[in-house]
Amino acid sequence: MLRQRDPEGSDAIGDSLTVRLVHEARSPGRPSPPYQAGAGRHAGEAGRKTGYSAAQLSRLERGISPMTVDALRAFADALGIPSRALGPLLDTLRPGRHIEPTGPYPRIPVPTLRGREDGESVRRRQFLAASAAAAASVGAPPVDCPAQAHEAQLGEVLVARLRDAMLGLGSSTPVPDSEHLAAELDHAHRDYRSCGYTDLAVRLPRLISAAHAAPATDHRVLCSSYLLATRLLIKLDEQQLGWMAADRARQLATVSGDPIIVAESARQLAVLARKAGWHDQALSLALDAADAPELRDAGAPGTALRGLLVQSAAYTAAWKGDPAGMRELTTEAAALASGLGDTRLRDLGGFSPATVQLHLVSAENSVGDPARALAAAHTIDPAALPSTERRARLYTDMAHAHHRWGHRDACISSLLVAERCAPQETHARPAVQSLVSGLLLSGRTTPDLRGLASRVGVLRA
């Protein structure tokens, strides 16, 4: 049960928060005790006095959001808790002591290999070009090779080209003006939404190289390019390069001061932390960013990004094995989406009631409840999802749920629907390849499964 309430249901948050305040001050970092009847303060009163919403109060009460020293002081004053009850902690620590602000991150330098024309650099570039040509001639599929077999290698091509662009390797890139860079970024986002990996493998690495070389002081295009690269690398299960891209995006976002891209960079770091198994840190990254005052002042885009961050935290709660927390946070994200109406932030995956429900499908899968996952999936109209990429995610999530539940034929059918929706993504994603490999090893092999396995590259002719 998420929260114990008194018969009227209005005082429990204040009571439980009081208990947690005292516990945090006396034993910081240790689990809070269960709710006990206390001072009977109303959550609404505490929220009005501190500026925290009911959802934030709930997260603080349950220990999902970290309790900072500043928050301890604010709630102690709001709830009328005497300083002696909190112990010496508040008297000895400055406000914000353990979250002291840091200076701005340094700007990302232009890659140093570009523009050097000494003999060593020329020879190195000639060698790399010759090596790339040789690799292309060896690795290229034969003329009679089906196109799908080549698509199965697109993920590897994308990762290799992004890696080289991030390292400053490759041929010199002409420096376009800022309008052209912005247009290329828009094209790259469209490629991602449509799962056009062939175009994205050319456009996104080229964009990163060109944006690095641009003399303009506005780094938002480069930051957004790195954020898109991070999402792609996470999807392709390249966590090491994903951390590199996400950290660069975070530095550039901090320099820019744009609250939307600052929050989005935190969201991508939270995803990577979740995948690394750092669930508490992932929750803190997402929920701290969602509670940032700058994001609350950013209008509808800020509200949508808050929803994406809460959604991310819900998924992390699922990975952590907390279905009740996951569903509570999903309900909070759904409430934010319902207040916005239309889909927002399409370039970041989109945020709407339909995308919240899509996240719920993944989250229910993660807590091991395929029945709930499929029930959530069947409420979604695929046409309501904002992109081909999101629709393909729906069908692959349904395939995972059917597989977990033992519905082998339905799993294969869902994968085939995903393939028809987004062939390049379905063929290139490691998660799909792993699922198909498991199907090959775990039961009878039908012509449909053999064909799919061949097209995703796990069954060689």
N, C-alpha and C positions, 0 to 999 in steps of 0.2 A: 504494500500500500504506500503510495507516494507521500501522503501527508495526513496526519491525524487531526481531526477537527472536533471542536466542541459542538454541542447540538445546534447552535446557530451557524457554525461554520465560519465565523468572522474573526475569531481571536487566535486561531491555532498558529497562523503564520507568525504573528508577533510573539507568541509564547515560545515557539520552537526556535525562532531567531534569537530570542533572548538567551535561551540555553546555549545556543551555538556561540554567541558573542562571548559569554563568560568562559566557555570551554576553549575558544580560540585564544583568548588572552592568557589563559593559564597554561594551556598545553598546545601551543601552535603546531600545526602539521599533523596532529593525531586525529583519528576519526572522532566525529562528534557523537555524543550519547544520543539515544533515542529521545523523541519528544516526551516532555513531561509538562504537566500543567504549571504555568508560571504567572507572569505579571498580568496577563490578560489584555495586552495592548493590541490595538487594532492594526491590521496590515495597512489599511487605507491611511491611517494617521502617520505611520512610519514612512509610507511612500510619499505622502505630501511633504513631510518635513525633510526628507533626504533627496527627493527627486528620482527615486527608483520606482520602476513600474512593478506591477504585481508579479509579472513573469520573472523579473530580476530578483525580487524578494524570494520567490519560490526557489530559484536556482541557488541563491545564497543559503537559504534555509537547508536545502538538501545537500549542500557541499559540492554542487556541480561547478559553480563559479567560485574563484578564490576569494577569500576574505582579506582585503588589504587593510593596512593600518588606518588609512583614511576612512575606509568604510566602517571599521570598528569605532572610530571616533564619532562619525556621523550617526550611526545607529545607537550608540551608547547615549548620545545627547537626546535623540528622538524618543528613545524608549525610557528615558529617565533612569538609566542604570548608574548607580554611584561608582565613582572611580575605584573605590576599595574593592568592589566586587570583581573588577577586571584585573586586579593585580598590578604589578609594576610595569607591565609591558608598555602601556600607552604613555607612561611618564618617561620612559627611557628611550623610546624610538621617535624619531622625527616623522611627521606625516609623509607617507609614501616611501619610507625608508627602504623597504625591500623591492620597490619598483622605481628606483631613482631614474629620472629621465636621462637618456643618453644623448650624445651629440648627433648631428645629422650624419647619415652614412656618406662615405666619399662617393664622388661621381665615378662612373665606370669609364676607364680610359679607352681611347681608340686602340684596337688591337695593334700591337707593335710590329707585327710582321708586314703590315700593309704599308707600302710607300718606301720601303728600304730597297734600294736598287744596286747594292754592292754585289760583287761577283758571287759571294757565298749565297746571298738571297736568290739571285737569278738561277744559280745551279740547283738550289733546293726546290724552287718552283718548277723548273724543268723536270726534275726527278719526280716530284709529286704528280705532275700532269701525265708523265709517261706511265707512272704506276697506276694512276686512275684509269687511263686508257686500256692498259693491259688487263686490269681487274674487270673492266666493263666487257672486254671481249671474251674473257673467260667465263664471267658470271652471267652474261646475257643468255636468255633462253633461246633454244634453237627455233628455227622458223616454224616448225610444226608443233611447237610447245603451246598448249592452250593458254589463253591470256590469264586465266585464274591462277595458274601455277606461278606466273610472274607476280600477280597481285599478292600472293602469300609472302613474297619477299619485300613488299613495299615498306612494311614496318621497319625492316633492317635498313633499307635505303634511307628512309626518313631519319632514323636515329643517327646514322653515320653522317648525313649531311648537316643535321643540327649540331652534332658534336663538333664537326670541323668549323662551322660558322661561329660557334661559341668560343672555340680556341683561336680564332683569327686566322685559320688556314684557308687555302684555296686561292683562286685567282682574284685579282683586284676587281672591286665593284664600283662602277660609276656612282658618284654621289648625287642623288636626285634632290629636287627641292622638297620642302616640307609638305606641300600639297600632294606631290606624287607619293611620298612615303605614307601619308594618311590614306590615300586611295589604295595602295598596296596592302596596308593593314586591313582595310575593309574587305578587299578581295580574299585575304587569308582567312578572315573570320567566316566568310561565306563558304570557302572551301572546307573549313572544319565542320560547319553546320551541315553541309551536304555530303560529308564523308568523302570528299574528293582528294584522296591521298596522293594521287599522281601529280596533281597541280600543287598541292601543299608541299610536297617534297622538293619542288623547285622554288616556290614563292617564299615560304617562311624562312629558310636559311638565307636566301638572298636578301630578304628584308632585314634580318638581324645584322648581316654584314653592312648593308647600306646605312642603316640607322646608327650603327657604331661610328661610321665615318662622317656622318652629317655634322656640320659645325654648329647647328642650332643648340641653344641652351635648354630648350624644352625637351625633356627626355620621355615624355608620355608615350610616344610611339614606340620607342625602344622598350620601355617598361611593359607596354601592352603586348609587344611581340614576345617578350620573355614569359609573360603570363600564359599566352597561348601555347608557347613551346612547353611550358610546365604541364599544362593539361594534357597535351599530346603525349609527352614522355611518361606521365602517370598511366595513361591509357595503354601505352605500349610496354608497360612494366619495366621501364628504365629509371629506377629510383635514384641512382647515383647522379645521372645527368639532370634528373628532375630537381634534386636538391640544389645543384649548381644554378640552374635557370631560376628557381624560386628565390634563392638568396639574392641573385642579381636584380630580380624584379622588386624585391623588398627594398633594396638600397635605393633604386631609382624612384620607387614610389614615395619613399620618405623624403627624398630631395624635392620631388615635385610638389608635395603637400596636398595632392588631390585626395580627398577622403575616400572616394570610390575605389581608386586603384590601391590606396593604402590598405583598405579593408579586403579587397580581393587578393592582394599578396598574402595577407594573413590567412585567408581561407585556403589558399594553395599550400601554404606551409602546414596548416592544420591537417590537410589531406595526407601529406607526406608523413607527418608525425604519426597519424593513425596507422598508416601502412607499415611504419617502423615498429608498431606496437607500443608507442608512447601515448596511451589513451588519455591520461590525465592532462598531459601537456597539450594534446590536440584539442581537448575540451576548453582549456584555458585560452588557447590562441583564438579559437572561433568565438567563444562567448565574450571574451574581453573586447575583441574587435566589434562585435555586435552591439556592445554597450557604450561604444565610444560616442561622446557628445557630438563630435563633428559629423558622424554618420547620421545622427538624428536630425541634424540641421540641413541635410542634403536633399530634402524633399522626397519625391516618389522613388528616384533611383536609390537614395539612401535606405529607404524602407525596404525596397526589394533586396538590396544587398544584406541588410540585417536578416531578412528571411533566409537568404542563401546560407548565411553563417549559422543561424539556428538550425537549419536543415542539416548542415554538415555536422554540427554537434550531435544531432539526433542519430545520425549514422554512426558516429563514434560511440555513442552510448550503446548502440546495438552491437558493435564489435566488442565492447567491454562486457557484454552479457547482461545488460540492464534494459530489458524490454519495456518496463514501466517508464523509465526515464526517457527512452527513445520515443515512446508514444506521447508523452507529455510535451517534449520538445517539438515533435511533429505537429501536434495540435497548435502550439504557439506559432510555428511557421505558417500553418494553414490560415490562422487568423490574420496574419500580416498579408498573405496573398489575397484573401477575400476582400480586404479593404482597398486593394489596388485595381481590381478589375482586369484590365488587359495584361498581356504578358509584358514583362519588363526585362531589361538587360539581356537581350537575345544573344549578344556577343559573348556573354559569360555563361551561356547555357540556358538562359531564360528562367524567369520566376513567375509562377502562376499557380492557381489551385491544381492544375493538371500536373505540373512538374513536382509539386509537393507530394502528390499521390504517387508519382513515379519513384521518388526517393523512398517512400514508404514501402514500395515493393522490394527494393534492394535491402532496406533495413530489416524487414520481416524475414527475408532470406537469411540475413546475417545472424539473426537471433535463433535460427533453426526452426522457423514456423512456415513451411511452404504453403500450408492451407491459407493462412492469412495473407501471404504474399500474393497468391493467385487470386484471392478474393479482392485484394486491392487493385490488382492489374485489370480485372474484369470490369472495374468501374471507370476505367480510363478510355476515353475516345481517342484513338491514335491521332486523329486529325486535329485534336486540341493541343497536341504537343508542338512546340515551336520549331522543330527542325527534324531533318532526316536522322541526324545523330541521336536525338532523344528518342525517336521512334525505334531505331535499331536497339537502343538500350532497353526499351520496354520488352522487346521480343527476346533478347538474350537473357534478361532477368527472368522472364517466364520460363525459358528453357532451363535455367539453373533451378528454379523452383520445381519444375516437373521432374528433373533429374534427382533432386533431393528426395522427392516423394515416391520415386520409383516408377514414374510414368515415362517409360523409355520412348515409346512412339510419339507421345506428345512433345517430349523434349526435342526429338529430331525435327518434328514438324515446326516447332517454334524457331529452331535454328535456320530452317529453310526459309521461313518468312523473313527473318532478320537478313538473310543473304539476299533475298529479292529486294528488300528495302535499301540495304547499304552493302553491296558486294565487297567493295574494297576494304571497308572497316571490318566486316565479318571475316574476311580471309586473312587480314593482317593481325587481328587482336590475339595476343597470347592467351587470354582467358578463354576465348572460343576454341583455340587450338588445343588447350589442355582439356576442355570439356569433351571435344570430339575424340581425342586420344583415349580418354576414359571410357567413352561409349564403345570404341573399337575393342577394348580389352575386357569389357564386362558383360558381353552378351552377344546375341546373334547379330550378324552384319548383313544389312539389307543393301540393295543397290543404291538407294538414296543416301545411306550413311557412307558407303564406299565413295560415292561421287563427291559428297561434301568433304570427306577426309582428304581426298585428292586435291580438291580446290583450295583448302586451307593449308595444304602443305605438310600434312602429317602422315600421308600415305603416298609413298613414291611408287611410280609405275615400274 
